[in-house]
Amino acid sequence: MELRGKQKQYLKKEAHHMNPLFQVGKGGLNDEMIYQIGEALERRELLKIALLQNTDAETEDVAAVIEEKLKATVVQKIGRTLVLFRPSSKEKNQRYSVTVNKI
């Protein structure tokens, strides 16, 4: 999903006070973690991922893998933190996507 500037701005504002839900450590990004991130995106739509200092993974590489495998949008990259968004397929979980579509 391609987001426009105002949509990204709204999502950044909503994610500002969130704590990272996942941390990528020295084990890197594996299939199990990608699956769990996908499940969390289905329930939450918007979340943060932090890359710890002991990881060899680069922020851009992690973002590319997540975008490719989960069809999620990286809204923002701040240092070693990623903000991800993917609209939920379940109507009861569509907390942010309804507002994003109106913008």
Secondary structure, DSSP 8 states (H G I E B T S, - for coil): ----HHHHHHHHHHHTT---SEEE-TT---HHHHHHHHHHHHHHSEEEEEE-TT----HHHHHHHHHHHH--EEEEEETTEEEEE---SSGGG-SSHHHHHH-
